[in-house]
Amino acid sequence: MADETKTSDPERITVLAKDFTPAAMEFHRRNMSEKGYRMEGQIVQRKFQMIEGLGAPKELFDGELFYAVTFVRKGIEK
């Protein structure tokens, strides 16, 4: 059955892309629906930061914006 997922599959997978089109095509390119995933939310540009301990967040990727798309396993609520 196509909707069956392995318990070892991650609940969410986020893909980053410099351009919108590759991010938008990733769902179809990797057959994510057949693997039991759906797209969560919109594909939008984001800035990424990392916090370690109690310090201030540090820019990832030199502050460059990336399009982010998150795939969530079907049946997993937000």
C-alpha positions as CSV (number, residue, x, y, z in Angstrom):
1,M,0.0,0.0,0.0
2,A,1.4,3.4,-1.0
3,D,0.4,5.2,2.2
4,E,2.3,2.8,4.5
5,T,5.3,4.4,6.1
6,K,8.2,2.8,8.0
7,T,8.5,3.9,11.6
8,S,12.1,4.8,10.9
9,D,11.0,7.5,8.4
10,P,11.3,11.0,9.9
11,E,8.1,12.8,10.7
12,R,9.2,15.9,8.9
13,I,11.8,16.6,6.2
14,T,12.7,20.2,5.3
15,V,14.4,21.0,2.0
16,L,16.2,24.3,1.4
17,A,16.8,25.7,-2.1
18,K,18.2,29.0,-3.4
19,D,15.4,29.3,-6.0
20,F,11.7,28.7,-5.7
21,T,11.3,26.2,-8.7
22,P,13.6,23.5,-7.4
23,A,11.9,23.7,-4.0
24,A,8.5,23.4,-5.6
25,M,9.5,20.5,-7.8
26,E,11.1,18.4,-5.0
27,F,7.7,16.9,-3.8
28,H,7.2,15.4,-7.3
29,R,10.8,14.6,-8.1
30,R,11.2,12.5,-5.0
31,N,7.6,11.0,-5.1
32,M,7.0,12.2,-1.6
33,S,3.3,11.3,-1.7
34,E,4.0,7.7,-2.5
35,K,6.5,7.7,0.4
36,G,3.6,8.8,2.7
37,Y,4.4,12.5,2.9
38,R,2.4,15.7,2.2
39,M,3.6,19.2,1.9
40,E,3.2,21.4,5.0
41,G,2.5,25.1,4.6
42,Q,3.8,27.3,1.9
43,I,7.2,27.5,0.2
44,V,8.6,30.8,1.4
45,Q,12.0,32.4,1.7
46,R,13.5,32.2,5.2
47,K,16.6,33.3,7.1
48,F,18.1,30.6,9.3
49,Q,19.8,31.1,12.7
50,M,21.2,28.7,15.2
51,I,21.1,29.2,19.0
52,E,23.6,27.3,21.1
53,G,23.1,27.4,24.9
54,L,22.0,30.8,26.2
55,G,23.9,32.8,23.7
56,A,22.6,35.0,20.9
57,P,21.5,33.4,17.7
58,K,24.1,33.2,14.9
59,E,23.3,33.5,11.2
60,L,23.5,30.3,9.2
61,F,24.5,30.4,5.5
62,D,25.9,34.0,6.0
63,G,22.3,35.3,6.5
64,E,21.4,34.3,2.9
65,L,17.6,33.7,2.4
66,F,16.6,30.2,1.2
67,Y,13.2,28.8,0.1
68,A,12.1,26.2,2.5
69,V,9.6,23.4,2.0
70,T,8.7,20.9,4.7
71,F,7.2,17.5,4.0
72,V,5.3,15.9,6.9
73,R,4.3,12.2,7.1
74,K,0.6,11.8,6.5
75,G,-1.4,11.4,9.7
76,I,1.0,13.6,11.7
77,E,-0.7,16.7,13.1
78,K,1.0,20.1,13.2
